[in-house]
Structure formats: C-alpha cells, structure tokens
Amino acid sequence: MDLNYHIFKKSTKSKNKTVHKWYYYWNDPVSGVMHQKVCKGCKTQAEAYAFVSALPPLFVEEKITIAKIAEWMYIPGGQHMERMEKLGKTLTPETLRSKRFMLNIFVEEFGELELSKLTIPMIIDFLSEDYHLGSWKNNFLTVVSEVYAEAPFHDLPYIPVPLFPKFRRNSRKKDIFSTEELNILFNESLWMDMSRNHYSKHPQFDEGHKAIYLMFLCCAKCGLRISEGIAIQAREFLFDEGILVIDGFYKSNQLYRTNYNKCGSEDDKKLRVAPLPEDFAQIMRNYILQNNLSENDYVFMRYGKPIRKWLAEEWFRRILGMSGINAENRILTPHSLRYTYITRMRREVAGETVQKIAGHNSLAMTDHYTRAAIPEMVEAVKPAMEAANRLFE
C-alpha cells in the first residue's frame, strides 16, 4: 500500500440514519491541500485497506533508465563529449559512429532497466549469443563501462563498474600464399579474362584490369595494406632510391586520404618506407609515364576516382575463385598478401628492419618519422633490398 494514502472511518447521516463509511485521504505536497475520497463498497477496515492497496502510487519518481543515461552519449557537441574533451579524450568521427552503434544495441536490449538492476550475467549471456568476434565484444564492454561513468551526471549515485570478464580474441590470422600460388594469382592474363568476362554484358563500364591488378601487385611486392595501396600517389615512388614512401591511407567509408600512415594520427603524423623491387619499379615507372600522372595524382584509379575498397575486394575474390588456388579451410584475403610479404621478408631480414618496413608499432619503436627523415629511413631498410628482389622467386 502507498503510505501516502491514509484510511479513516467517518459517520454520516442518511435518511435519518447514521451510516459509517470508510474514506481515504492524501496531502498534495505542492499545494498542501488535503484530498479525501470514499472507499467504494467497503464495509470493514480490511476491505478499506485492500481498496487503497489497489490504487496507483500517488507520487512516482521519474525512473532514470539506461536509455535516459545513454541518450546523448557520443553525440558531437553534446555535454558527454564536452566532458570527454575536458578530460583530454578525443574520438574520431569513425570511432564515435562505432561506439554509438554499440550503444544503440545495448540500449535496445537493456534500455528500460535502471543501471543498478544490470548484472554481469545479463551482459555476458547476451554477448555470448552474439555473432561478433571477441575483440568486438570487448569493445562493447568498454561502451557499457562508459555508461556507468556517465550515470553520476544524471543525479545518480556512483555505481562501480562491474569487473566484466574479457572475451578471447578469436579472430584467426590470415593464411599466406606459396610461391606457386603467387605466380598463378599474378598471371596478368587471369585478370584480363576476369575483366572481359565480368563486363561482357556492360562493356561501357569496362575500364580494363590494369589499375586493380597493379594495385594488388603493389600490395604484394611492398607489403601494403589495401587501404594504403589505394591511396598511393605518384610522388611516393622514389625510383632513383628504389624506395616506396607510405605516408597515407584511403578511408573508404569517408572517401578521403589521410596524410599519415596507419600507425599515425593528425596529432602524430608518421610515414614509412619499403624497398621497391627492381622488376616492379620498372613496371610502375612505365605505367606512370604512360598515364602522364602528376606527383599528387592517385596511381590506381577507377572511373576517375581512387579504387573503391569494396570493388577491389570483389575483384580479388573473383580472381581467387578463377585461379584454381585451393582456399579450402584457409583464410585468403587481400590482407594475406601483406602476411605473405612479412613472413617471407623475415626469413632473410632482421625483425627490427621488417618492423620498420611494415610500419608496426611496438614499445621499441618510438621514433616519429617525418619526410625529412627519409634518407635515414632508406638506410635503415637497405638490408632488405636484395630480399625484396627475391621475394617471388
């Protein structure tokens, strides 16, 4: 029974008879006015208590749910982001979208709950049924933890973040190609056939195979990520030094090129260099001259724009299927070319040198590269020159 209701018995006269009725009253907390009403049909105190117990609560405090806490999280310009910026935490638009996506999933499942009612088993059981990989689930748990951090700003008492168990990172590494498979994969006639067959019904869209073929060959010969291969501009080929400079990658989801490589950022720009195998260098020198490319022109173009990542991946999938390479129980993707490159280079070149070429971060790698440091970087990767020339042998 709502304790704001009070019952009492009152005697009244009706047709010269004294009648005893049960009433209830409550006080309005704002106006101070007392209200009273009859307990309809109640003849005993027990019936009056039962009647009042069935009444809706008088004053319901607004329940602050998880949905309420999360409403403005990760919204640019919102108070949540302003607080994060004051704490020195800045998030890229891409990261914000990813976090907001996870937050929406969380709210859809648990939004009606109060945060204090959320338990570790609820979250873990929910994620256990989810199809995403372990790394995604761990990022989801980070978003959940940030909801706890946001709660005190909604006049809620501080609730410690539960110690959620972490999911195992269960993503498999990409498999690598053998020498025989690489030679089959980069048989140029295979790519010519693919282009001719794929566009046979719509020849107006056929721009040939060359740009996509050479972009993938560049990834294989220089150990690039596909986003770095798409972003290559003519000035990055330093033919006289036998070097390819990697100083940016193409963000396909936002359609722009960064001016730093994958390990850098706007605040900490980085680049790296990779040896340019002699046979591939000659191919690319001729291609750039034939297409009359200026320094800042993208090298690998399709329909007047940098090659779309989804299109390149679709080509690779089709080429792999046409090649006859046995991909059963193997993960062979464009990134397999980079795995293959690094694996082969490490057979002949010191790990530290390969690390510089691949652009991997580590505790030992603290130098912030700039274009002024290219000569030193060239010296650092010279031991890999001969290995790069033998890579496909």
N, C-alpha and C positions, 0 to 999 in steps of 0.2 A: 504494500500500500504506500502511495506517495505521502510522506509525512507532512506535506504542506496542506493536506486535507484534514479537517477535524470534524468529528461527528458529535451530535448532541440531540437530546430529546426535548421536544417543545410541545406544550399543551395549548390547544386552540379550541374555541367553541364553534360548533356547527349544529344548527337546528336545536339550540338549547341543550346540546350535549357537549361534554368535554371530550375532545379527541386528542390522543397522544400520537405524535408523528416524529419520525427521525429525519434530521436535517444534517447537512454538512456545510462547512464554510471554509473560505480561504482568504488570505490577505494579499492584495496586489502589491508587490514590492516597490513599484514605481510610484503609484498614487497614494498608497496606504489605505485605500478603500477596502472594506471588508465585504465580501460577497457570500450569500448563503442560498442554498437550494435544497429542495426536499429530496430525500432518498426514496424514489418512487417505488411503491409496492412493498416497502419494508415495514414489518411489524415488530421485529425484535432487533436487539443490538447486533446480534450475529449477522442478520440479513443486511443491516446498515453497513457493517464492516465489509461484507462481501461486495456490496454495491459500490462502495468507494474504491475498493481494491481494483475493480474493473475499469475505473476511469483512467483516461490517458494522463500521463505526467503533466503537471502544470507548467513547470519551467524546465525546458530541456536545453542544456548547454550544448552549443554547437560542437559536434564531434570533428576534431581535426584528423582527417584521414590521410593515408599515404598519398592519395591523389591530390589532396589540398597542398601538402608539402611540396610535391613534385611539379605543381602546375607551371611554375615559371623557371624551373631549373634548366640550365644550358640554353637559355634564350638570350641572344646578343642584346645588350642594352638593359637587361633586367637586373634586379638587385642581386640575384645569386651570382651572376657573372661579375658584377661590380665588386662584390666581396672577394671573389676569387682573384681578381686583378690586384686588389689591395694586398692580398697575400702573396703576390708575385707569380700567380699561376695563370698562364695564358694558354689558350687552346686554339688550334687551327679550326677553320670552318669545317673541315673534313672530320676532325675529332669530335666537334660539337654535334654534328649530324649523327655520328656513330653512337655517341653517348645518349642523345635524345631518342634514337631508335630503340636502344636497350631499355631506356627509362619507360618508354611507352609500353613495351612488352611487360615490364614489371608492374606498371600501373593497371594495365588491362587485367592482370591476374590477381593482384593484391590491393588495388587502389581503394577499395571500400573498407579495408581494415584500418584500425589505428596502429601506429607503428609499434606501440607497446605489446600488441597482440601478435606481432610477427615472430616466428620462431625459426631457428636454424633448420629443423627438419622440413618445414614448409618450403623453404627456398631450395634446399638440396634435392628434395624429392621432385620439385618442379623442373629443376635443371637436368636431373638425371633422365627425364623423359624427353629432353630437348635434343635435336639432331646436330646442333653446333659442336665444333671441336672444343677441346678442353681450354685452349687459350681464350676463345670467345667467352666461355662460361666464366673464366676467372675475371675477364674484363667486366662482365655483367655483375659479378660480386663487388667489384670496385664501385660501380654505379650505385648499387644498393647501399654500400657503406657511406657514399656521399649523401644519400638521402638522410641517413642518421645525423650526419654533420649539419644538414640544413634544418633539422627539426627545431633546435632551440630558437631559431629566428621566427618561429611561428608560435611563440609563447608556450612551448612545450618544455617540460623538464629534460635535462640532458639524459639521453639513453646511451649507454656504452655500446659501441659497435660489436656485435657478436663475432666470435672467432670462427668465421666460416672456413671449413676445410677447403683446400685448393684442389682443383681437378688436374689430373695428369695431362700434360700436353701430349695429345695422342696423334698429332699430325705426323705422317710419315715423310721422310726425306724423299726428294725426287731421285729417280734412278738415273744412271748415266748411260751414254751411248758408247758402243765399241767403235774401234776404228773402221771396221767394215760397215757398220750402221751409219756412221757419219758420212762415209763416201757415198752410200746409197741415198741418204737423206739430201745431200747437197749435189746430187746429179742434176744439173740445171734443166735437162730435158724433162725431168719429172715435174718441175714447176711450170714449164711451158705447157705441158699436157694438161695440168691442173687448170691453168688459166683458160686454155682453149675450150676444155670440156665444160667448165663451170659457167662460162659466159656464152655458150653456143647459142642459147635462145635469146640472149640480150647482148649482142655484140657491142651495142652502144656504150655499155658500162665496162668494157674490157680495156683496161689500160696496161695490159701485159703483166708479166710476173716479176720484172727486174727489180723494182724497188723493194718489194716484200722479200724476195729471195736474198738480195744483198743485205737487207736489214738483219735477217736471221743469221746470215753468214758472218756479219759483223759481231753479233752476239756470241757466236761460237768461237770466232777467231780471237776475240778480245775479252771474253768473259763478262759480257754486259747483261744487266737485267733488261727485260724487254722494254720497259719504260725509258731506260737510258738509250737503247738503240733507236727508238722512235724519235728521241729528242736530239740526235746527233746533227750538228750543223757543220758546214764545210770547213770552217776555221779550226775545228777541233782535230783535223787530220794534219799533223806536223810531219809531212813526208820526208823532209831532209833529216829530221832527227829519228825517224822511224817510230813515232810515238802517236798514240791517240789520247787526247785530253778528254776526260769525262767531267764536265762542270755543270751538268743539269740533267733533269729528267722530266718527262712529259706527264702531267697529271691528266689522264684521260677523262676522269669524271668532272674536271673543271675546265678542260680544254686550254691549258696554258703550260708554258715551260718554266721551270724554276731556274735560278742562276746558282744553284748549288747541287751537289750530288746527294744520293740517298742518305748519307750519314751526316749531312749538314742541315742548316736551317737558315731562316732570314737573319737571325742574330749571330749565327756561327757558320758562315759560308765555307764550304770545303770543296775541293776538287781532287781528282786523282789522275794518274796516267797509266796507260797499258802499252806494252810493246806492240808494234804494228808489224805483223808477219810480212815478209817481202812480197810474197805472191799476192796476198790480199791488198797490200799497199798499191801495187801496180794496177790491180782491178779498179780500186776506188779512185786513183788518180785519173784514170781514163774516163770513168763514169762522171766525175765532177766536171772534167773538161768538156765532155760530150754534151752535158746538160747545161753548160755555161752557168754554173752555180756561183753566186757571190759568197763572201765569207760567212754572213749570217743567215744564209738560206738553209732550210732544212734539207738534208740529203735524201731522205727516204719519204717521198710524197705520194699521196694517192688522191686523185680528184682535187689537186691544188692545195691540199692540206696535209699535215703530218698524218701518217698512217694511224687509223683508229686501232686501239688495242684489241677490241673485240674482233675486228676484221682479221688482224694478224693471227690471233689465236685460232680463229676458224680456219684460216689457210693452213696453219701448222697441223691442226687436227686432220684435215683432209689429206695433206701431203703424207702424214704419218700412215694414214689408212691405205693410201695408194702405194706406199713404198714396199709393203710386204714385211716390214720390220715386225718381229714378234713382240708385241707390247702386253701380252697376257701376264697378269699379276705383277705388272711393273707400272710405275707412275712416270710416264714420259710426257713432259710438257715443255713449253718454251724455256722454262727455268732450268730444265735438265741440261740445256746447253751450257749454262753457267756452272752447274755442278760438275759437268764433264770437264770443262776448262780448268777449274780449280783443282780437281782431282789429278788431272794429268800434269799440270804445272808443278804440283807438289812432289811429283816423282823425281824431278830434276833440280828444283829451285828451293832455296831455304824458305821455311814457313813465314818468316817475317817479311820477305820480299813479296811472296804471294799475297800476303795480307794487305800490303800497300797497293798492289795491283787491283785486288778485288774490292778494296775500299771497306774492309770490315773494321768495326770498332773493337777495341779491347782496352784493358787498363794500361797496357804498354804503349798504346798508340795515342799520344796526346798532342801531337803537332797539329796546328790548324793551318792547313795548306792554303796558299794564295797563288795567283798566277805568277807572282814574282819568284815563287819557289820552284817553278817548272824545271829549270836546269838541275837543281839538286834532286828533284824527283826523278828526272831522266837518269841521273847517275845511279839512283837507288834501285831502279828496275833493269839496268843494263845486264845484270847476270841472267835475266830471263829472256833476252833477245833470241839466243840460239834455240832455247826450249820452245819459244813461240813459233819459230820457223819449222820445228819438227812436230808440232802438235798433232797434225793429221796423218803423220806417217805411221 
